[in-house]
C-alpha cells in the first residue's frame, strides 16, 4: 500500500504542534485516509536548536529546497512564515507537482494570486485553513458548506491578541500599554506586536476571506486598516454608558458598486454575540442569502489549534490522493479565469454613526463651535457628554453622531484641527449598531 509522505518547512511552535499531532494520531489518520500518512522530513534554519518535540534528527535538514524537490514527498507543509523564501519554496513545490498546505496568511494576502494561479496551472491542491483563523474552519465553510449560497457579509474578531487586550481593558479599566506588557509576558503578544495591535494581521485574513467569499482578487493595499493603540479606558467606559462595547472588527461585505474590506475598532451593541467573545478567542459571523446568520467561535491561534487546521487540510488532500481526485479543486472555489474583478470601496465613501472624543478648552461657546463645524458638513449630533471639568483645565467632550459619510466627517475634523478648539487629536470610533 502506498504511504503518503509529508515534508514540512519550519519547526517552530506551529511545526512542533504538527509533529505532536501526527505522533498522537497515527491510527486515526490512517482510518480516515485509508493509507498511511507519514511526516518524513523537516527543514529548519538551525539543526542544533533544542526542540520541544522529538523527531528523528536524520530526517531534519537545513536545505528547504531538498524537501520541495524530493520526488518521494507528496505534500509540502509550509509553516516557516514570511514572504521569502517561503514564496519561492511553495512555487517550486507546485512546479514539482506537489500539493501544498500553508499557514502563511501574510504571503497569501500579499501574493496569493501568484500562488492560486500556479496551483491551478499545476493541477495540485492548496490547503490554507490555518492561514485565516486557526482552528475555526472558515475557509472550509466558504469553499464547501456555503458553496451553494451567496455570502453577503463576513465579519468578526480574527486576532486573539487584540481581543485579549481590549477584553482586559474592558474588565479591569487599565490602560492599553499596561495590558500590552502583560500580554507579552504571558505569551499572548509578540515582542514586536505591531501586526496584531495595528490591525495588519486581521487585514491579511480579511483580504483572503473577501477574495474567497466574493470571487474576486483583493489587493491587500485596498483593505482599510486601523488599530487599537489609541483606545483608552475612558473610551471603553463611555461605550458602556451608550450600551456599546469596543471590539477590533474585521469586515468583508458586499455593497453597492463593489465590496468592503476593512479592519478597525468598532462600538457594537452589548447584546451582540461578538461583544461577549473575550480573551484570545476568535469569532466569525457569516451572513448568506439563504442560510442567514451562522457563527463560528474558537481559538484563532496557538500551536495546537493551528496544527489541527493544518492536519485537517493534509487529511483532506491525502483522501483525494488515495481516491484519485487530487488537483481537481480550484483553490479559490471559482476558477481564476471565471472570476469577476470587483472594486474595493474606499473607507471615505462609507457611512457610519460615530463616537467622537474631543479635548477642548473649558470656555463658553466651545460646544456651539463643535456643533457648527460638524453641521456645516451635514453631520448631526445624536448625544453629548462632558467629563472631567476642573477650573482652567481642558475638558473631554464626547459626541455621538447620526449616520454620516466618512469623507464629510474627516473634512469637518480637519477644519477643527486648524483652530484653537481641539487641544489633542480627536478620537474617532465607528459605531456599528447592526454589527
Buried (B, 14 or more C-beta within 10 A) or exposed (E): EEEBBBBBBBBBBBBBBBBBBBEEBBEEBBEBBEBBBBBBBBBBEEEEEEBEBEBEEEEBBEEBBEBBBBEEBBBBBBBBBEEEEBBEBBBBBBBBEBBBBBBBBBBBBBBBBBBBBBBBEBEBBBBBBBBBBBBBBBBBBBBEBBEEBEBBBBBBBBBBBBBBBBBBBBEEEBEBEBBBEBBBEEEBBEEEBEBBBBBBBBBBBBBBBBBBBBBBBBEBEBBBBBBBBBBBBBBBEBBBEBEBBBBBBBBBBBBEEBBBBBBBBBBBBEEBBBBEBBEBBBBBBBBBEEBEEBEBBBBBBBBBBBBBBBBBBBBBBBBBBBEEEBBEBBBBBBEBEEBEEBEBBBBEEBEBBBBBBBBBBBEEEBBEBBBEBBEEBEBEBBEEEBEEEEEEEBBBBBBBBEEBBBBBBBBBBEBBEEEEBBEEEBBBBBBBBEB
